[in-house]
């Protein structure tokens, strides 16, 4: 479960307004976290607060304020959709800030940069060629191969891919973006038939390699779990 707070831009009000807005945001989520500490939930279910790139910016102060006001058992998440290479230094700084608490860190969503017409409307929904395109399979593979190791090296514990249509067998037609129902239907049908893209295969390979590295040289016995000898 993730509590995502997104603040709309506002002109006027300056520092005084921003301080009130930050305090109000923390007051909004505090009762939830207080109640959550009394719940009995499976270990794999966690909760946290997500901020987007605008709120990571030092001028908005969200990252620093949440980090100082929320208890360290509250994980902090970053919204990296769509990923902007120019924000990498900012991502690194904010992750380092959250580590200083210390607290758990996750990426609420990440996805490749949306390539749109110069001067046109931006965003994944207006991509020239979209999330399930055969044309962008190589780009998406390289994106995953570079971003995931970067996040792991930063100590990020969890990350969610968006949009997952790119994992289905690619679509050669245009338009091809995440808001096109035909594309969504094609991706769903492909996945139901176990037809996956090269991007999906690359992601699987990356994760498999990580899992093997995580064994730290231990022997993997398929189909059985053996107790350690003492």
C-alpha positions in Angstrom: 0.0 0.0 0.0 1.4 3.4 -1.0 0.1 6.8 0.0 0.9 9.1 -2.9 0.9 12.8 -2.3 1.0 15.0 -5.4 0.9 18.8 -4.9 -0.4 20.9 -7.8 1.7 23.9 -8.8 0.5 27.2 -7.4 1.5 30.8 -8.1 1.7 33.2 -5.2 1.8 32.5 -1.5 5.6 31.9 -1.4 7.3 30.2 1.5 4.4 30.8 4.0 1.9 28.9 1.8 4.4 26.1 1.1 5.1 25.6 4.9 1.3 25.4 5.6 0.9 22.9 2.7 3.7 20.7 4.0 2.4 20.7 7.5 -1.1 19.9 6.3 0.2 17.0 4.2 2.0 15.4 7.1 -1.1 16.0 9.3 -3.1 14.2 6.7 -1.1 11.0 6.7 0.0 10.8 10.3 -3.3 9.2 11.5 -3.0 6.5 8.9 0.5 5.5 9.9 -0.5 5.6 13.6 -3.3 3.1 12.9 -1.2 1.0 10.6 1.3 0.3 13.4 -1.5 -1.5 15.3 -2.4 -3.8 12.4 -1.4 -7.4 12.0 -0.4 -7.6 8.3 1.7 -10.1 6.3 5.4 -9.3 6.3 5.4 -8.6 2.6 2.9 -5.8 2.8 4.5 -2.4 3.5 3.3 1.2 3.4 5.0 4.5 2.7 4.7 7.9 1.2 5.6 8.7 -2.5 6.8 12.0 -3.8 7.2 12.9 -7.5 10.1 14.7 -9.1 8.6 18.2 -8.6 8.3 17.5 -4.9 11.9 16.1 -4.8 13.2 19.4 -5.9 14.9 21.3 -3.1 12.8 24.4 -3.7 9.6 22.5 -2.8 11.2 21.0 0.4 8.9 18.0 0.4 11.7 15.4 0.6 13.4 17.1 3.6 10.2 17.9 5.4 8.8 14.4 5.2 12.1 12.9 6.1 12.3 15.0 9.3 8.7 14.7 10.3 7.7 11.1 9.6 8.9 8.3 11.8 11.7 6.2 10.3 9.4 3.1 10.0 7.6 4.9 7.2 9.2 4.1 3.9 9.7 6.9 1.3 9.1 6.4 -2.3 10.0 8.1 -5.5 7.8 8.5 -8.6 10.1 8.2 -11.6 7.5 8.0 -14.4 8.5 8.9 -16.9 12.2 8.7 -16.2 14.1 11.9 -17.0 17.9 11.5 -17.4 18.4 15.1 -16.3 16.9 14.2 -12.9 19.4 11.5 -12.0 21.5 13.8 -9.7 18.3 14.8 -8.0 17.2 11.2 -7.5 20.6 10.3 -6.0 20.5 13.3 -3.6 17.0 12.5 -2.4 17.8 8.8 -2.0 20.8 9.7 0.1 18.6 12.0 2.2 16.2 9.2 3.0 19.1 6.8 3.8 20.3 9.3 6.4 17.2 8.7 8.5 17.6 5.7 7.9 14.3 4.5 6.3 13.2 2.1 3.6 13.3 3.4 0.1 11.2 2.3 -2.9 10.4 3.5 -6.4 6.6 3.7 -6.7 6.7 3.6 -10.5 9.3 4.0 -13.2 9.1 3.8 -17.0 11.1 4.9 -20.0 11.2 8.4 -21.2 8.2 9.4 -23.3 9.3 10.6 -26.8 6.8 13.2 -28.0 6.6 15.6 -30.9 8.7 18.7 -30.4 6.5 21.5 -29.1 3.5 19.1 -28.8 1.7 17.7 -25.8 4.0 15.7 -23.5 3.5 12.5 -21.5 3.2 8.8 -22.2 -0.3 9.1 -23.6 1.0 11.3 -26.4 4.1 9.4 -27.3 5.1 9.2 -30.9 5.7 5.5 -30.5 4.5 4.1 -27.2 5.0 1.6 -24.5 4.4 -1.6 -26.5 6.1 -0.6 -29.7 8.4 -3.0 -31.6 10.5 0.1 -32.6 11.4 0.8 -29.0 12.2 -2.7 -27.8 16.0 -2.1 -27.9 15.7 1.2 -26.2 13.5 -0.3 -23.4 15.9 -3.1 -22.9 18.9 -0.7 -22.5 16.8 1.5 -20.2 16.1 -1.5 -17.8 19.7 -2.7 -18.0 20.9 0.8 -16.9 18.3 2.0 -14.5 17.8 -1.2 -12.4 21.5 -1.5 -11.5 21.5 2.2 -10.7 18.6 1.8 -8.3 20.1 -1.3 -6.7 23.4 0.5 -6.2 21.5 3.3 -4.4 20.0 0.8 -2.0 16.4 1.0 -3.3 14.5 -2.1 -2.0 11.6 -2.2 -4.4 10.5 -0.7 -7.8 7.4 -1.0 -9.9 7.4 -0.9 -13.7 4.9 1.2 -15.6 3.5 0.6 -18.1 3.7 -3.2 -18.2 2.2 -3.3 -21.7 5.9 -3.2 -22.9 6.3 -6.8 -21.5 3.7 -8.2 -23.9 4.5 -9.1 -27.5 5.2 -5.8 -29.3 2.6 -4.1 -31.5 3.8 -2.9 -34.9 1.0 -0.4 -35.5 0.5 3.2 -34.6 -0.9 4.8 -32.5 0.7 2.7 -29.7 0.5 4.2 -26.3 -0.8 3.3 -22.8 -4.1 5.1 -23.3 -5.1 3.4 -26.5 -7.6 0.6 -25.8 -6.6 -1.4 -28.8 -3.0 -1.5 -27.5 -4.2 -2.5 -24.1 -6.3 -5.3 -25.5 -3.5 -6.5 -27.7 -1.1 -6.5 -24.8 -3.6 -8.4 -22.6 -4.2 -11.0 -25.3 -0.5 -11.5 -25.9 0.3 -12.0 -22.2 -2.6 -14.4 -21.8 -1.1 -16.4 -24.7 2.3 -16.2 -23.1 3.7 -14.1 -25.9 6.2 -11.7 -24.4 8.5 -9.0 -25.8 12.3 -8.9 -26.0 12.0 -6.2 -23.3 10.3 -8.8 -21.1 13.1 -11.3 -21.8 15.8 -8.8 -20.9 14.1 -7.9 -17.7 13.8 -11.6 -16.8 17.5 -12.1 -17.5 18.5 -9.2 -15.3 16.4 -10.4 -12.4 17.6 -14.0 -12.8 21.2 -12.9 -12.7 20.5 -10.9 -9.6 18.9 -13.9 -7.9 21.9 -16.1 -8.7 24.3 -13.4 -7.3 22.1 -13.2 -4.2 22.9 -16.8 -3.4 26.5 -15.8 -2.7 28.0 -18.9 -4.1 25.6 -21.3 -2.5 24.5 -24.4 -4.4 21.0 -24.1 -5.9 19.1 -27.4 -5.5 16.0 -27.3 -7.7 12.9 -28.8 -6.2 14.2 -29.1 -2.6 15.1 -27.0 0.4 17.9 -28.4 2.6 18.6 -27.4 6.2 22.0 -26.0 6.8 24.4 -28.3 8.6 25.8 -27.0 11.9 
